[in-house]
Structures are given as C-alpha cells and as structure tokens.
Amino acid sequence: MNNNDIQILDKQTIESMIYTIRGQKVMLEYDLARIYGYETRDFNKQVKNNVMRFDNDFRFQLTIDECYSILMWKNSTSSWGGTRKLPYAFTEQEIYMLMTVLKGGTHE
C-alpha cells in the first residue's frame, strides 16, 4: 500500500477496532496500519523512527492472554492469528500523534 491507500472506514468499523485494555481505550497496531494504508511492519518502522515524539507510555505490548481475550471477544479470525509476535496497543491520546507522524512519513 502507499499513502494514497488510506482507507475511509465507517464509524461502526472504527468503533469495532477500539478495545479497553488495562483500563485504557486502545487500538491495535494492525488496525491502525490498515487505516493509514501501511503494512504492519512498515507502520511499526515509522513509529520506531519517530519514537522520541511520543510519551513514554504511548503504546504497550499485549500479553498472550490479552490477545486471546480479544480474539474470543471478536469471535472471528483475526489478522493477528498468523503473526509470531504479540501486537502493540496504542493509547487513545497517542493515536492523534500518529496522524502527524504517519502523514509526514513515506512508504519504502
């Protein structure tokens, strides 16, 4: 995908991507990557390249139990199912910061 592939999603779809984990509203890396038109690995690379722009607690890695509870809650196959690492959750406040970071980023 490239920057022109940003997806416009309806409110219900976006709301289905928001979870409450550890008492915080979060979105998962692969959902954010999908919204912004990135492959998950490229999305994470952009975040890593700009990590200094975020607060220290802007994201956290899910535990295996948290992943399974999300998959069970969704009751469907998830894009997380085939990955070998646990996904990151991004806090609600920092999702807005992602917009500025990713808008300026380029896909390789």
C-alpha positions, 0 to 999 in steps of 0.5 A, a space after each residue: 500500500 502507499 499513502 494514497 491507500 488510506 482507507 475511509 472506514 465507517 464509524 461502526 468499523 472504527 468503533 469495532 477496532 477500539 478495545 479497553 485494555 488495562 483500563 485504557 481505550 486502545 487500538 491495535 497496531 494492525 488496525 491502525 496500519 490498515 487505516 493509514 494504508 501501511 503494512 504492519 511492519 512498515 507502520 511499526 518502522 515509522 513509529 520506531 523512527 519517530 519514537 522520541 515524539 511520543 510519551 513514554 507510555 504511548 503504546 504497550 505490548 499485549 500479553 498472550 492472554 490479552 490477545 486471546 481475550 480479544 480474539 474470543 471477544 471478536 469471535 472471528 479470525 483475526 489478522 493477528 492469528 498468523 503473526 509470531 509476535 504479540 501486537 502493540 496497543 496504542 493509547 487513545 491520546 497517542 493515536 492523534 500523534 500518529 496522524 502527524 507522524 504517519 502523514 509526514 512519513 513515506 512508504 519504502 
